[in-house]
Amino acid sequence: MTTDSAHSSEFNPERLPIAIRIFYGIGSISEGIKNFTFNVFLLFFYNNVLGLSGSLAGLAIFIALCVDAVTDPLVGSISDSFRSRWGRRHPFMYVSALPMAVCFVLLFSPPDLSETGLFVWLCCFAVGVRASMTFYSIPSSAMLPEMTSNYDERTSLVSWRYLLGWLGGIAMTFIAYRYFLVPTPAYPDGRLNPGAYSSYATLGAVVIFGAIMICALGTHRLISQMRKTSGSTDPFSVGRLLGELKETFSNRSYLMVVLALMSASIAGGFNDVVGLYVNTYFWEFTTDQLSLLLLTPIISILVAFAGTRKLTEKFDKREAALGLTTFAVLIGPMPIFLRLAGWMPPNGDPLLFWIIMIHTGLVIAPVVAISIIASSMVADTVDQSELATGHRREGMFSSAIA
């Protein structure tokens, strides 16, 4: 006889092979590229380069987020109860790769359009990119609780996802600054060259497609080892979706993690979106300096990758996350406050660049560690919810992260 619990203990090893961790983490490169591109370049491209008003650009991005808020739990619910010879998660991952790549290129390659046309183009393809990414990110995240039941091993798996996701996003942003957004006779400020963004997006699309396919193919052999179904076997309906959402958010531990992730995302997202503006117009850094600023986060990410599991082995995950959050909140806005108080070097002073570079590293390390811990905690709440309700909803729980 094979029960869910027996199946779980048999196929959830304490330590997963390093190859599985790497393949699983590589898929997050696609998310890293999308996130960095959206947060750093998208608003700047449509607003400063193409001339779309900030209000319309912000509205289009907001509409895409609203659609995402619907598609995330929708895909989570469907994948939880999906049945196929390729399991519940992998069919969605395979389907996402090509649409994601195509929409990513088109988003940064609009034809000559009016302002209204640009707004519609941005809406359509921002939604396309986010919806396509949902078909990868939700099912792949939902695999985590199924891959291992070990408390600390889950932190390690999430660490690989964040390590490779951040490195992928940073690498593509570095390439954008160093090789695409460079000064030309026609565009002395390469950041204002619309053709450069299209070329960058083409390369990004190729990497995104490859990363998703490598993750799906590399973890394909796990399909037979995972649960065949854990969600409702009833036909999908809006009523079923709403019932699952109610059940999911009735879990107090999960709700606390979601609120924490939401707060961190608001702060981090705001910082990322205005970062290019602040670095360009407030600190007046050059494109070369902006590319060098990306080197510090690499060290921060490696520190978070190496230290987060050790931190959660020594302290409770909740305590570790609260301590890191307090540190990040206190140190995050410090350079702006010091400049307004007149205690920072003037723009153009080499010392200013090194201060901002060190500050960037000090902020990013705890932020990455917080994200790793919170994502790991979401996987833990899946088990807690199963004990309380008798249902496992990995996809629904994972949708909050996306």
Disulfide bonds with the S-S distance in Angstrom:
none
